[in-house]
Every structure is written in structure tokens, then in C-alpha cells.
């Protein structure tokens, strides 16, 4: 299972990168105009750690949020 947390299942998400040009109306311009939209991926913050699972030590891929939340017991 690549690029996914083995605890919570967090995986890459998709979104847009939006490019805007122009001066904002509150700064005296005519407003911002969208000049480009590109698809992009938001990747999870994954780490390969040695964790204690079922009495043994194995290497698992876990996101940083699961490590901070204490859902994983490091070996």
C-alpha cells in the first residue's frame, strides 16, 4: 500500500492550484482575475517507523498525525 497511512488510511487528495493576477478592489484595482487553474495533489506527511504490533516489531508507514496522537507505539 503506497502513499497511505496504515493506521488511519490517509492517502493523497486532489485539488487545484489557482493563479490570480490584478490588484484587489480594496487596494484600488478592478479586482483579481483567475488566469490559470492546474490540478495538483496534496500528499500526506508519511514516515516509515519501527512499531510494536502484536508483540513483534514491524516497519509500517504512518502519518505524522497518528504518531503525534499516540496511535502508534514505537519500538
Jmol script that loads the backbone (N, CA, C; Angstrom):
load data "model"
ATOM      1  N   UNK A   1       0.843  -1.173   0.000  1.00  0.00           N
ATOM      2  CA  UNK A   1       0.000   0.000   0.000  1.00  0.00           C
ATOM      3  C   UNK A   1       0.889   1.238   0.000  1.00  0.00           C
ATOM      4  N   UNK A   2       1.036   1.899  -1.129  1.00  0.00           N
ATOM      5  CA  UNK A   2       1.921   3.036  -1.216  1.00  0.00           C
ATOM      6  C   UNK A   2       1.220   4.345  -0.929  1.00  0.00           C
ATOM      7  N   UNK A   3       1.943   5.256  -0.291  1.00  0.00           N
ATOM      8  CA  UNK A   3       1.459   6.604  -0.010  1.00  0.00           C
ATOM      9  C   UNK A   3       0.140   6.630   0.755  1.00  0.00           C
ATOM     10  N   UNK A   4      -0.028   5.738   1.694  1.00  0.00           N
ATOM     11  CA  UNK A   4      -1.214   5.756   2.544  1.00  0.00           C
ATOM     12  C   UNK A   4      -0.819   5.344   3.950  1.00  0.00           C
ATOM     13  N   UNK A   5      -1.431   5.956   4.933  1.00  0.00           N
ATOM     14  CA  UNK A   5      -1.175   5.626   6.333  1.00  0.00           C
ATOM     15  C   UNK A   5      -1.815   4.275   6.646  1.00  0.00           C
ATOM     16  N   UNK A   6      -1.049   3.394   7.301  1.00  0.00           N
ATOM     17  CA  UNK A   6      -1.566   2.065   7.616  1.00  0.00           C
ATOM     18  C   UNK A   6      -2.462   2.072   8.846  1.00  0.00           C
ATOM     19  N   UNK A   7      -2.522   3.182   9.573  1.00  0.00           N
ATOM     20  CA  UNK A   7      -3.386   3.279  10.751  1.00  0.00           C
ATOM     21  C   UNK A   7      -4.741   3.895  10.393  1.00  0.00           C
ATOM     22  N   UNK A   8      -4.705   5.107   9.813  1.00  0.00           N
ATOM     23  CA  UNK A   8      -5.967   5.819   9.550  1.00  0.00           C
ATOM     24  C   UNK A   8      -6.386   5.767   8.084  1.00  0.00           C
ATOM     25  N   UNK A   9      -5.496   5.320   7.194  1.00  0.00           N
ATOM     26  CA  UNK A   9      -5.856   5.219   5.783  1.00  0.00           C
ATOM     27  C   UNK A   9      -5.748   6.513   5.000  1.00  0.00           C
ATOM     28  N   UNK A  10      -5.134   7.532   5.593  1.00  0.00           N
ATOM     29  CA  UNK A  10      -4.986   8.813   4.899  1.00  0.00           C
ATOM     30  C   UNK A  10      -4.137   8.614   3.645  1.00  0.00           C
ATOM     31  N   UNK A  11      -4.611   9.153   2.515  1.00  0.00           N
ATOM     32  CA  UNK A  11      -3.931   8.979   1.237  1.00  0.00           C
ATOM     33  C   UNK A  11      -3.965  10.305   0.472  1.00  0.00           C
ATOM     34  N   UNK A  12      -3.284  10.386  -0.680  1.00  0.00           N
ATOM     35  CA  UNK A  12      -3.252  11.654  -1.422  1.00  0.00           C
ATOM     36  C   UNK A  12      -4.649  12.134  -1.823  1.00  0.00           C
ATOM     37  N   UNK A  13      -4.819  13.459  -1.780  1.00  0.00           N
ATOM     38  CA  UNK A  13      -6.063  14.079  -2.220  1.00  0.00           C
ATOM     39  C   UNK A  13      -5.735  14.999  -3.381  1.00  0.00           C
ATOM     40  N   UNK A  14      -6.737  15.329  -4.180  1.00  0.00           N
ATOM     41  CA  UNK A  14      -6.521  16.210  -5.319  1.00  0.00           C
ATOM     42  C   UNK A  14      -7.184  17.551  -5.074  1.00  0.00           C
ATOM     43  N   UNK A  15      -6.665  18.561  -5.760  1.00  0.00           N
ATOM     44  CA  UNK A  15      -7.215  19.898  -5.640  1.00  0.00           C
ATOM     45  C   UNK A  15      -6.731  20.744  -6.797  1.00  0.00           C
ATOM     46  N   UNK A  16      -6.853  22.048  -6.661  1.00  0.00           N
ATOM     47  CA  UNK A  16      -6.461  22.972  -7.711  1.00  0.00           C
ATOM     48  C   UNK A  16      -5.426  23.960  -7.210  1.00  0.00           C
ATOM     49  N   UNK A  17      -4.524  24.334  -8.113  1.00  0.00           N
ATOM     50  CA  UNK A  17      -3.615  25.449  -7.883  1.00  0.00           C
ATOM     51  C   UNK A  17      -4.153  26.582  -8.740  1.00  0.00           C
ATOM     52  N   UNK A  18      -4.584  27.651  -8.083  1.00  0.00           N
ATOM     53  CA  UNK A  18      -5.242  28.745  -8.789  1.00  0.00           C
ATOM     54  C   UNK A  18      -4.307  29.951  -8.832  1.00  0.00           C
ATOM     55  N   UNK A  19      -4.059  30.489 -10.048  1.00  0.00           N
ATOM     56  CA  UNK A  19      -3.211  31.659 -10.241  1.00  0.00           C
ATOM     57  C   UNK A  19      -4.118  32.858 -10.488  1.00  0.00           C
ATOM     58  N   UNK A  20      -3.911  33.911  -9.685  1.00  0.00           N
ATOM     59  CA  UNK A  20      -4.731  35.117  -9.834  1.00  0.00           C
ATOM     60  C   UNK A  20      -3.819  36.314 -10.073  1.00  0.00           C
ATOM     61  N   UNK A  21      -4.215  37.205 -10.980  1.00  0.00           N
ATOM     62  CA  UNK A  21      -3.474  38.423 -11.265  1.00  0.00           C
ATOM     63  C   UNK A  21      -4.405  39.619 -11.141  1.00  0.00           C
ATOM     64  N   UNK A  22      -3.819  40.770 -10.915  1.00  0.00           N
ATOM     65  CA  UNK A  22      -4.581  42.004 -10.800  1.00  0.00           C
ATOM     66  C   UNK A  22      -4.484  42.564  -9.395  1.00  0.00           C
ATOM     67  N   UNK A  23      -4.947  43.769  -9.245  1.00  0.00           N
ATOM     68  CA  UNK A  23      -4.929  44.445  -7.960  1.00  0.00           C
ATOM     69  C   UNK A  23      -6.307  44.324  -7.314  1.00  0.00           C
ATOM     70  N   UNK A  24      -6.325  43.975  -6.043  1.00  0.00           N
ATOM     71  CA  UNK A  24      -7.592  43.788  -5.329  1.00  0.00           C
ATOM     72  C   UNK A  24      -8.408  45.083  -5.322  1.00  0.00           C
ATOM     73  N   UNK A  25      -9.717  44.940  -5.290  1.00  0.00           N
ATOM     74  CA  UNK A  25     -10.594  46.113  -5.324  1.00  0.00           C
ATOM     75  C   UNK A  25     -10.350  47.024  -4.120  1.00  0.00           C
ATOM     76  N   UNK A  26     -10.126  46.439  -2.945  1.00  0.00           N
ATOM     77  CA  UNK A  26      -9.933  47.275  -1.758  1.00  0.00           C
ATOM     78  C   UNK A  26      -8.593  48.020  -1.786  1.00  0.00           C
ATOM     79  N   UNK A  27      -7.729  47.641  -2.732  1.00  0.00           N
ATOM     80  CA  UNK A  27      -6.459  48.362  -2.901  1.00  0.00           C
ATOM     81  C   UNK A  27      -6.509  49.311  -4.085  1.00  0.00           C
ATOM     82  N   UNK A  28      -7.690  49.501  -4.662  1.00  0.00           N
ATOM     83  CA  UNK A  28      -7.838  50.471  -5.740  1.00  0.00           C
ATOM     84  C   UNK A  28      -7.836  49.878  -7.135  1.00  0.00           C
ATOM     85  N   UNK A  29      -7.802  48.552  -7.255  1.00  0.00           N
ATOM     86  CA  UNK A  29      -7.784  47.934  -8.569  1.00  0.00           C
ATOM     87  C   UNK A  29      -9.170  47.545  -9.032  1.00  0.00           C
ATOM     88  N   UNK A  30      -9.229  46.758 -10.101  1.00  0.00           N
ATOM     89  CA  UNK A  30     -10.517  46.321 -10.637  1.00  0.00           C
ATOM     90  C   UNK A  30     -10.843  44.891 -10.209  1.00  0.00           C
ATOM     91  N   UNK A  31     -10.022  44.340  -9.330  1.00  0.00           N
ATOM     92  CA  UNK A  31     -10.303  43.011  -8.800  1.00  0.00           C
ATOM     93  C   UNK A  31      -9.352  41.965  -9.345  1.00  0.00           C
ATOM     94  N   UNK A  32      -9.282  40.838  -8.645  1.00  0.00           N
ATOM     95  CA  UNK A  32      -8.412  39.736  -9.048  1.00  0.00           C
ATOM     96  C   UNK A  32      -9.083  38.906 -10.129  1.00  0.00           C
ATOM     97  N   UNK A  33      -8.285  38.484 -11.114  1.00  0.00           N
ATOM     98  CA  UNK A  33      -8.797  37.649 -12.198  1.00  0.00           C
ATOM     99  C   UNK A  33      -8.047  36.324 -12.191  1.00  0.00           C
ATOM    100  N   UNK A  34      -8.770  35.234 -12.340  1.00  0.00           N
ATOM    101  CA  UNK A  34      -8.158  33.908 -12.425  1.00  0.00           C
ATOM    102  C   UNK A  34      -7.557  33.745 -13.808  1.00  0.00           C
ATOM    103  N   UNK A  35      -6.236  33.465 -13.849  1.00  0.00           N
ATOM    104  CA  UNK A  35      -5.566  33.333 -15.138  1.00  0.00           C
ATOM    105  C   UNK A  35      -5.070  31.917 -15.386  1.00  0.00           C
ATOM    106  N   UNK A  36      -5.188  31.045 -14.401  1.00  0.00           N
ATOM    107  CA  UNK A  36      -4.738  29.678 -14.620  1.00  0.00           C
ATOM    108  C   UNK A  36      -5.203  28.763 -13.509  1.00  0.00           C
ATOM    109  N   UNK A  37      -5.648  27.572 -13.873  1.00  0.00           N
ATOM    110  CA  UNK A  37      -6.044  26.554 -12.899  1.00  0.00           C
ATOM    111  C   UNK A  37      -5.352  25.262 -13.295  1.00  0.00           C
ATOM    112  N   UNK A  38      -4.587  24.692 -12.364  1.00  0.00           N
ATOM    113  CA  UNK A  38      -3.847  23.461 -12.611  1.00  0.00           C
ATOM    114  C   UNK A  38      -4.202  22.455 -11.531  1.00  0.00           C
ATOM    115  N   UNK A  39      -4.388  21.206 -11.924  1.00  0.00           N
ATOM    116  CA  UNK A  39      -4.662  20.154 -10.946  1.00  0.00           C
ATOM    117  C   UNK A  39      -3.387  19.850 -10.171  1.00  0.00           C
ATOM    118  N   UNK A  40      -3.526  19.555  -8.886  1.00  0.00           N
ATOM    119  CA  UNK A  40      -2.378  19.211  -8.065  1.00  0.00           C
ATOM    120  C   UNK A  40      -2.781  18.153  -7.051  1.00  0.00           C
ATOM    121  N   UNK A  41      -1.771  17.594  -6.356  1.00  0.00           N
ATOM    122  CA  UNK A  41      -2.020  16.554  -5.357  1.00  0.00           C
ATOM    123  C   UNK A  41      -1.527  17.039  -4.003  1.00  0.00           C
ATOM    124  N   UNK A  42      -2.330  16.798  -2.978  1.00  0.00           N
ATOM    125  CA  UNK A  42      -1.940  17.058  -1.606  1.00  0.00           C
ATOM    126  C   UNK A  42      -1.510  15.726  -1.011  1.00  0.00           C
ATOM    127  N   UNK A  43      -0.202  15.571  -0.724  1.00  0.00           N
ATOM    128  CA  UNK A  43       0.324  14.305  -0.233  1.00  0.00           C
ATOM    129  C   UNK A  43       0.347  14.299   1.287  1.00  0.00           C
ATOM    130  N   UNK A  44       0.035  13.151   1.919  1.00  0.00           N
ATOM    131  CA  UNK A  44       0.085  13.065   3.380  1.00  0.00           C
ATOM    132  C   UNK A  44       1.530  13.060   3.873  1.00  0.00           C
ATOM    133  N   UNK A  45       1.726  13.493   5.108  1.00  0.00           N
ATOM    134  CA  UNK A  45       3.053  13.544   5.726  1.00  0.00           C
ATOM    135  C   UNK A  45       3.353  12.173   6.334  1.00  0.00           C
ATOM    136  N   UNK A  46       3.929  11.264   5.524  1.00  0.00           N
ATOM    137  CA  UNK A  46       4.130   9.877   5.938  1.00  0.00           C
ATOM    138  C   UNK A  46       5.561   9.621   6.392  1.00  0.00           C
ATOM    139  N   UNK A  47       5.703   8.705   7.363  1.00  0.00           N
ATOM    140  CA  UNK A  47       7.002   8.291   7.867  1.00  0.00           C
ATOM    141  C   UNK A  47       7.011   6.783   8.001  1.00  0.00           C
ATOM    142  N   UNK A  48       8.167   6.162   7.664  1.00  0.00           N
ATOM    143  CA  UNK A  48       8.324   4.719   7.882  1.00  0.00           C
ATOM    144  C   UNK A  48       8.995   4.557   9.236  1.00  0.00           C
ATOM    145  N   UNK A  49       8.258   3.941  10.173  1.00  0.00           N
ATOM    146  CA  UNK A  49       8.791   3.777  11.520  1.00  0.00           C
ATOM    147  C   UNK A  49       8.721   2.319  11.936  1.00  0.00           C
ATOM    148  N   UNK A  50       9.566   1.977  12.904  1.00  0.00           N
ATOM    149  CA  UNK A  50       9.516   0.647  13.501  1.00  0.00           C
ATOM    150  C   UNK A  50       8.552   0.732  14.671  1.00  0.00           C
ATOM    151  N   UNK A  51       7.491  -0.066  14.615  1.00  0.00           N
ATOM    152  CA  UNK A  51       6.458  -0.001  15.640  1.00  0.00           C
ATOM    153  C   UNK A  51       6.202  -1.385  16.214  1.00  0.00           C
ATOM    154  N   UNK A  52       5.690  -1.395  17.424  1.00  0.00           N
ATOM    155  CA  UNK A  52       5.354  -2.640  18.090  1.00  0.00           C
ATOM    156  C   UNK A  52       3.916  -3.004  17.731  1.00  0.00           C
ATOM    157  N   UNK A  53       3.756  -4.126  17.024  1.00  0.00           N
ATOM    158  CA  UNK A  53       2.428  -4.573  16.596  1.00  0.00           C
ATOM    159  C   UNK A  53       2.288  -6.048  16.941  1.00  0.00           C
ATOM    160  N   UNK A  54       1.301  -6.371  17.757  1.00  0.00           N
ATOM    161  CA  UNK A  54       1.032  -7.774  18.091  1.00  0.00           C
ATOM    162  C   UNK A  54       2.190  -8.490  18.771  1.00  0.00           C
ATOM    163  N   UNK A  55       2.919  -7.799  19.621  1.00  0.00           N
ATOM    164  CA  UNK A  55       4.022  -8.430  20.339  1.00  0.00           C
ATOM    165  C   UNK A  55       5.331  -8.446  19.581  1.00  0.00           C
ATOM    166  N   UNK A  56       5.325  -8.099  18.288  1.00  0.00           N
ATOM    167  CA  UNK A  56       6.546  -8.062  17.486  1.00  0.00           C
ATOM    168  C   UNK A  56       6.825  -6.661  16.994  1.00  0.00           C
ATOM    169  N   UNK A  57       7.989  -6.504  16.355  1.00  0.00           N
ATOM    170  CA  UNK A  57       8.379  -5.205  15.808  1.00  0.00           C
ATOM    171  C   UNK A  57       8.348  -5.293  14.292  1.00  0.00           C
ATOM    172  N   UNK A  58       7.589  -4.377  13.665  1.00  0.00           N
ATOM    173  CA  UNK A  58       7.487  -4.346  12.214  1.00  0.00           C
ATOM    174  C   UNK A  58       7.661  -2.913  11.738  1.00  0.00           C
ATOM    175  N   UNK A  59       8.011  -2.769  10.452  1.00  0.00           N
ATOM    176  CA  UNK A  59       8.090  -1.445   9.841  1.00  0.00           C
ATOM    177  C   UNK A  59       6.745  -1.120   9.210  1.00  0.00           C
ATOM    178  N   UNK A  60       6.184   0.029   9.574  1.00  0.00           N
ATOM    179  CA  UNK A  60       4.912   0.439   8.993  1.00  0.00           C
ATOM    180  C   UNK A  60       5.022   1.890   8.534  1.00  0.00           C
ATOM    181  N   UNK A  61       4.163   2.264   7.597  1.00  0.00           N
ATOM    182  CA  UNK A  61       4.098   3.629   7.102  1.00  0.00           C
ATOM    183  C   UNK A  61       2.935   4.324   7.797  1.00  0.00           C
ATOM    184  N   UNK A  62       3.268   5.390   8.530  1.00  0.00           N
ATOM    185  CA  UNK A  62       2.274   6.059   9.365  1.00  0.00           C
ATOM    186  C   UNK A  62       2.357   7.562   9.133  1.00  0.00           C
ATOM    187  N   UNK A  63       1.210   8.243   9.168  1.00  0.00           N
ATOM    188  CA  UNK A  63       1.208   9.693   9.005  1.00  0.00           C
ATOM    189  C   UNK A  63       1.618  10.361  10.323  1.00  0.00           C
ATOM    190  N   UNK A  64       2.091  11.600  10.221  1.00  0.00           N
ATOM    191  CA  UNK A  64       2.587  12.326  11.388  1.00  0.00           C
ATOM    192  C   UNK A  64       1.486  12.551  12.423  1.00  0.00           C
ATOM    193  N   UNK A  65       0.246  12.722  11.977  1.00  0.00           N
ATOM    194  CA  UNK A  65      -0.844  12.964  12.917  1.00  0.00           C
ATOM    195  C   UNK A  65      -1.088  11.749  13.803  1.00  0.00           C
ATOM    196  N   UNK A  66      -0.959  10.535  13.250  1.00  0.00           N
ATOM    197  CA  UNK A  66      -1.147   9.322  14.047  1.00  0.00           C
ATOM    198  C   UNK A  66      -0.007   9.151  15.054  1.00  0.00           C
ATOM    199  N   UNK A  67       1.205   9.523  14.654  1.00  0.00           N
ATOM    200  CA  UNK A  67       2.341   9.432  15.574  1.00  0.00           C
ATOM    201  C   UNK A  67       2.142  10.401  16.732  1.00  0.00           C
ATOM    202  N   UNK A  68       1.744  11.635  16.432  1.00  0.00           N
ATOM    203  CA  UNK A  68       1.550  12.641  17.480  1.00  0.00           C
ATOM    204  C   UNK A  68       0.383  12.293  18.390  1.00  0.00           C
ATOM    205  N   UNK A  69      -0.655  11.660  17.837  1.00  0.00           N
ATOM    206  CA  UNK A  69      -1.845  11.322  18.618  1.00  0.00           C
ATOM    207  C   UNK A  69      -1.606  10.112  19.517  1.00  0.00           C
ATOM    208  N   UNK A  70      -0.469   9.426  19.341  1.00  0.00           N
ATOM    209  CA  UNK A  70      -0.162   8.275  20.182  1.00  0.00           C
ATOM    210  C   UNK A  70      -0.860   7.004  19.739  1.00  0.00           C
ATOM    211  N   UNK A  71      -1.280   6.925  18.484  1.00  0.00           N
ATOM    212  CA  UNK A  71      -1.943   5.724  17.986  1.00  0.00           C
ATOM    213  C   UNK A  71      -0.936   4.630  17.661  1.00  0.00           C
ATOM    214  N   UNK A  72       0.378   4.960  17.702  1.00  0.00           N
ATOM    215  CA  UNK A  72       1.426   4.010  17.363  1.00  0.00           C
ATOM    216  C   UNK A  72       2.400   3.934  18.545  1.00  0.00           C
ATOM    217  N   UNK A  73       2.823   2.715  18.892  1.00  0.00           N
ATOM    218  CA  UNK A  73       3.825   2.527  19.940  1.00  0.00           C
ATOM    219  C   UNK A  73       5.148   2.234  19.244  1.00  0.00           C
ATOM    220  N   UNK A  74       6.092   3.170  19.353  1.00  0.00           N
ATOM    221  CA  UNK A  74       7.385   2.992  18.700  1.00  0.00           C
ATOM    222  C   UNK A  74       8.169   1.870  19.384  1.00  0.00           C
ATOM    223  N   UNK A  75       8.997   1.168  18.590  1.00  0.00           N
ATOM    224  CA  UNK A  75       9.792   0.074  19.129  1.00  0.00           C
ATOM    225  C   UNK A  75      11.015   0.653  19.835  1.00  0.00           C
TER     226      UNK A  75
END
end "model"
wireframe off; spacefill off
backbone 0.3
color backbone group
